[in-house]
Amino acid sequence: MKNYDASDRRISGNGLTLACSVYGQEVAPVVNFAHGGGQTRHAWKDAAKSLGEQGYHSVALDLRGHGDGDWALDGDYSLRLSVAT
């Protein structure tokens, strides 16, 4: 039986390091999960794990200033910069 537990990783861009949890195999089709409001990547754990078990490569991401992601020094959490990070 395969192990579908999350692989927690760090990714960097635009001066910040963000955290994500990855499920499934990297060669599989990708599904990205982004939380809303005051949540974190953990809000998507069950869905992301389920898709990993079904043959997808799912990535649940902590957005800027959420969860284990870095806080922006300039305090800019606009959608434009969240997409760019």
C-alpha positions as CSV (number, residue, x, y, z in Angstrom):
1,M,0.0,0.0,0.0
2,K,1.3,3.4,-0.9
3,N,1.9,6.2,1.7
4,Y,-0.3,9.2,0.9
5,D,0.8,11.3,3.9
6,A,1.7,14.9,3.1
7,S,5.1,16.1,2.3
8,D,5.5,19.5,3.8
9,R,7.7,21.8,1.7
10,R,8.9,25.4,1.6
11,I,8.9,27.5,-1.6
12,S,10.4,30.9,-2.1
13,G,9.6,33.8,-4.3
14,N,9.6,37.6,-4.2
15,G,11.5,37.6,-1.0
16,L,9.1,35.4,1.0
17,T,9.1,31.7,1.9
18,L,5.7,30.0,1.9
19,A,4.7,26.6,3.2
20,C,2.8,23.9,1.3
21,S,1.6,20.3,1.8
22,V,2.0,18.0,-1.2
23,Y,0.2,14.7,-1.8
24,G,0.4,12.2,-4.6
25,Q,3.1,11.8,-7.2
26,E,4.7,14.7,-8.9
27,V,4.2,13.2,-12.4
28,A,0.4,13.2,-11.9
29,P,-2.0,16.0,-13.0
30,V,-1.8,18.9,-10.5
31,V,-4.6,20.3,-8.4
32,N,-3.7,23.4,-6.3
33,F,-5.6,24.4,-3.2
34,A,-5.6,28.0,-1.8
35,H,-7.4,28.8,1.4
36,G,-9.6,31.8,2.0
37,G,-9.9,34.4,4.8
38,G,-8.1,33.5,8.1
39,Q,-7.6,29.9,7.1
40,T,-4.4,27.9,6.3
41,R,-3.4,25.1,4.0
42,H,-4.7,22.7,6.6
43,A,-8.3,23.6,5.7
44,W,-7.7,21.5,2.5
45,K,-6.0,18.5,4.1
46,D,-8.7,16.0,3.7
47,A,-9.6,17.0,0.1
48,A,-5.9,17.3,-0.9
49,K,-5.1,13.9,0.6
50,S,-8.1,12.3,-1.1
51,L,-7.1,13.6,-4.5
52,G,-3.5,12.3,-3.9
53,E,-5.0,8.9,-3.2
54,Q,-7.0,9.1,-6.4
55,G,-3.9,9.7,-8.6
56,Y,-3.5,13.5,-8.6
57,H,-0.6,15.6,-7.4
58,S,-2.3,18.0,-5.0
59,V,-0.7,21.0,-3.4
60,A,-2.3,22.9,-0.5
61,L,-0.6,26.3,0.0
62,D,-0.3,28.7,2.9
63,L,-0.8,32.2,1.3
64,R,1.3,35.2,2.3
65,G,1.0,35.9,6.0
66,H,-1.0,32.8,6.8
67,G,-0.1,29.5,8.5
68,D,3.6,28.8,8.2
69,G,4.2,31.3,5.4
70,D,6.3,34.4,5.9
71,W,4.7,37.8,6.7
72,A,5.3,40.5,4.1
73,L,7.6,43.2,5.6
74,D,5.7,45.9,3.6
75,G,2.3,44.5,4.8
76,D,1.1,44.1,1.2
77,Y,-1.2,41.1,1.0
78,S,-3.0,42.1,-2.2
79,L,-4.2,39.4,-4.6
80,R,-1.7,40.7,-7.2
81,L,1.3,40.0,-4.9
82,S,-0.1,36.8,-3.6
83,V,-0.3,35.5,-7.1
84,A,3.3,36.7,-7.8
85,T,4.8,35.1,-4.8
